[in-house]
Amino acid sequence: MSDPAWNPIVGDGATICHYSDRTACTVVRVSPSGKTLYLQPDIATLDGWKPEILPGGFAGHCVNNHEQRYTYDADPTAPLHRASLRKDGRYRTTCGEHVVPGRHQFHDYNF
């Protein structure tokens, strides 16, 4: 959940939270009122992490999912996402996904 006291500025890291995956972004524009953010996804590169899959069940289970570590680089060609400040003090994309401060890329290998 995002921090209601977060006042994003251009250059800040942000994360769009999907169902279980997360996309790390950079704030590239903030409206003068501060109520609209424009986010550009970063290039997130895994730091040597490999999924450890245990067989069983329908497909198998990744037991080291939360050990993923990424490095981030700007991607000026990535499409922009817009997020607006809601009444609860949190930012959400036009699709309703939460936006939280900081870069926290995550891919859930169990889905």
C-alpha positions in Angstrom: 0.0 0.0 0.0 1.3 3.4 -0.8 2.4 6.0 1.7 -0.3 8.8 2.0 2.5 11.3 2.9 4.4 10.6 -0.4 4.9 13.8 -2.4 6.5 12.5 -5.6 8.9 14.6 -7.7 10.4 14.0 -11.1 13.2 11.4 -10.9 11.6 9.5 -8.0 11.3 5.7 -8.2 7.8 4.3 -8.1 6.2 0.9 -8.4 3.0 -0.1 -10.1 1.4 -3.0 -8.2 -0.4 -5.6 -10.4 -2.1 -8.6 -8.9 1.1 -10.3 -7.7 3.8 -8.8 -10.0 5.2 -5.3 -9.7 6.7 -3.0 -12.3 9.5 -0.5 -11.3 9.1 2.9 -12.8 10.5 6.4 -12.8 8.3 9.5 -12.2 8.9 11.5 -15.4 6.3 14.2 -14.9 4.1 15.6 -12.1 1.1 17.9 -12.8 1.3 21.4 -11.2 -1.4 20.4 -8.7 0.6 17.2 -7.8 -2.5 15.1 -8.4 -1.4 13.4 -11.6 1.8 11.4 -12.1 3.3 10.1 -15.4 5.4 7.0 -14.9 7.8 5.3 -17.3 8.7 1.7 -16.6 12.4 1.0 -16.0 14.6 -1.7 -17.4 14.9 -4.1 -14.5 17.7 -6.7 -14.7 17.9 -9.6 -12.3 21.2 -9.8 -10.3 22.2 -13.4 -11.0 19.0 -14.8 -9.4 17.6 -18.0 -10.8 14.2 -19.5 -9.7 14.4 -22.7 -7.7 11.4 -24.7 -8.7 10.4 -27.8 -6.7 8.3 -30.3 -8.7 4.8 -31.2 -7.5 1.2 -30.2 -7.9 0.0 -28.9 -11.2 3.2 -27.1 -12.2 5.8 -26.8 -9.4 6.6 -24.2 -6.8 9.3 -21.5 -6.8 10.7 -21.5 -3.2 13.1 -18.6 -3.5 10.7 -16.1 -5.2 11.2 -13.3 -2.6 15.0 -13.4 -3.0 14.9 -11.6 -6.4 17.2 -8.5 -6.6 17.2 -6.1 -9.5 19.3 -3.3 -10.9 17.4 -0.5 -12.7 18.1 1.6 -15.7 15.9 4.2 -17.4 14.0 3.2 -20.5 13.2 6.4 -22.5 11.3 4.4 -25.1 8.9 2.8 -22.7 5.3 3.9 -22.8 4.0 6.3 -20.1 1.5 5.3 -17.4 -0.7 7.9 -15.8 -1.7 7.7 -12.1 -3.9 10.0 -10.2 -4.3 10.9 -6.5 -7.4 9.4 -5.1 -9.5 10.6 -2.2 -7.8 8.1 0.2 -4.5 9.9 -0.5 -3.0 7.2 -2.6 -2.1 7.1 -6.3 -3.7 4.7 -8.7 -3.2 4.1 -12.4 -6.1 4.5 -14.8 -6.6 0.7 -14.5 -6.9 1.1 -10.7 -3.5 -0.4 -9.8 -1.8 1.0 -6.7 1.4 3.0 -7.1 3.9 3.0 -4.3 7.1 4.9 -3.7 10.4 3.3 -4.5 11.5 0.8 -7.2 10.4 -2.8 -6.3 10.3 -4.9 -9.4 8.9 -8.4 -8.8 7.8 -11.3 -11.0 5.8 -14.0 -9.2 7.0 -17.3 -10.7 4.2 -19.2 -8.9 1.5 -17.8 -11.3 
